Amino acid sequence: MARPKKKLNILLIEPNYSNKYPPIGLMKIASYHRSRGHNVVFYKGDLRAFVIERILRTLHQNCTKMRLKQLKFSICLLLVCLLLQGCDMFEAHPYDAQVRGETGINARSASRIAQQTEGKDTIRFAFISDTQRWYDETKKAVSDINRRQDIDFVIHGGDLSDFGATHELEMQRDILLRLRQPWVALLGNHDCLGTGESVHQRIFGPSNSYFIAGRVLFVCLNTNCMEYDYSEPVPDFGFLEHVITSVPDSIMHTVVAMPVPPFDLEFHNTVARVFQAYLHQLPGLLCCIYGHGHRYAVDDLFDDGILYLQTPCIDKRGYLVFTLTPDGYEHQLVAF
């Protein structure tokens, strides 16, 4: 009989030098072990500071249960560490995963979109993507979209962060909250690094979701296959089956949004044609939209008449605007 796998407790310590982001090696180690259910703790700074933090936490949680001898020893150890440590003891780690500010954005936006587009025959939305680290350009894009009076909502195609750091996702969220229109954000492959996926899901919502605008179904999928190493179903055909069997009869068309398209290196291309077959079961499939490649592109990837349209990264100072009608759709590349 095989032994049950032991759940490991792993401590990753980064030296307390001046830098904005943690080493890529630590991020990959953390992602690998978290995908296998292990407990991973990040800490930036001196090991003594980490020991102090843990002693304080243990004292706070267990002081009433500890024997006097144990309590004296812990307090003495804490005092020694404090004497050795000096000033500037603690610094918030980029992967602390403690979200500050608004959460659950996608669900609230989906509700607003459904309410504001109910009964409309013409739907117009903006599609932006890959805003990581380009904060000034993102602000300008938000201002440009706000300037327009014809946009019903905005979809972000993912990669709000470059390293999956909590503060990156929070900063992008705070910029996008300036949009006058409701907006939803997909999970990009860069957002999966470190603790990025869990933070992204808390701020925005599940990595697979859908919403309705007028009589159009919008399906938002996680296609960051390489980031999961087959540990999770990506793309999730079970989710697609649920959507296909749950669509209201009133839906005329479908638009599918994803971060990574089929035949990209990040996609599990052994199931690319199966993936497309599932999409064809959605009512009135119009097109598929994605980001990831940082450039504008339009391709009929499967030679079946369904176009895959890629919006440029925000650094290219452009985004796509789609106009949907009962007869089909048009799109425009907007420069700002």
Order of alpha helices (4+ residues) and beta strands (2+ residues): beta-alpha-beta-alpha-alpha-alpha-beta-alpha-beta-alpha-beta-alpha-beta-beta-alpha-beta-alpha-beta-beta-beta-beta-beta
